[in-house]
């Protein structure tokens, strides 16, 4: 298969190789991209009885959907105040509730399809790198009041009893959130789509489209698909096929490393099965995998492709700076992936023209948001709801091209500097 060498590829449970599209195919909806957004859309359409075709340029879950941190928790990459300023307070509330629904959707799908390989593990902890307990308590109270959603507040001693680092102060624990093996989840969904009659073609990149009129045509090198609806879910790997979509996001690379197997050493630093994310605007995230035998640690972004092994050195320095007791822990593997970020830092979900849909720009939003995006696009196609219109304020605005990438990298460095200054002042 054409997957990069990642922890998820090494522990992938389903190995089916799917065919290349050859000749003509007819369907109700054709979906371009077999990541989480595309497969969720296809799953919901197939469950409703539609005939669906999914075209994937590589293999199921090849992109960011199959090589990320595996976090499933509510929220978005941008803050609630920013969302409310663009969408209005009531719609902002509905949008946040969608992110909570997305967590439930992924959890229910794992249960309903008995996806053992997803290995869901409950609990995600968000921790402060500066003393700020009062602000965390206020936030937890606000979430409970507005969304009837409980976050457990942790004092500094409670945090440090399980995360043995002087870098950490207070925290919030989300018991309903969880982390999982994303690639096994995706490939199980693909199996279910096929069981329901859907067709998935791998190594079949779309090369051209005809989108005007009631019948849409998507062509590949060796075939073409006719459909009433087309859904673009290509994320950070979007090429020149749809210029409007490509101009509307920035491809941002993020990096992940996997430690060697060293459970006894790891227990000297981390004694929780929760996934961890810190509060820095340029922060890190990590979790134990293989039953606590290894650490999967992610973070850092670049706007140009960089060596994953070189960036892993930076990640490792961050890990050992946080946990000096892990200074002897070696890195076994490192990889990267491209995420798509819109200028407004929100997902881009909607209908570009009659019968032509997009569901993308999920960088930094977590697996739950990507999944709920696919679900509400399917609802729109089926005429079941117009919930996708909640994202209308977050449209396909130009992301700035090369200048936008430069600004994004400078902004990231600025955030890193601000984080460092705040920690030193604490």
Buried (B, 14 or more C-beta within 10 A) or exposed (E): EEBBEBBBBEBBBBEEEBEEBEEEBEBBBBBBBBBBBBBBBBBBBBBBEBBBBBBBBBBBBBBBBBBBBBBBBBBBBBEBEBBBEBBBEEBBBEBBBBBBBBBBBBBEBBEEBEBEBBBBBBBBBBBBBBEBBEEBBEBBEEBEEBBEBEBEBBEBEBBBEBBBBEBBBBBBBBEBBBBBBBBBBBBBBBBBBBEBEBBBBBBBBBBEBEBEEEEBBBBBEEBBBBBBBBBBBBBBBBEEBBEEBBBBBBBBBBBBBBBBEBEEBBEEBBEBBBBBBBBBEBBBBBBBBBEBBBBBBBBBBBBEEBEBBEBBEBBBEBBBEBBEBBEEBEBBBBBBBBBBBBBBBBBBBBBBEEBBBBBBBBBBBBBBBBBBBBBBBBBBBBEEEEBBBBBBBBBBEEBBEEEBBEBBBEEBEEBBEEBEEBBEEE
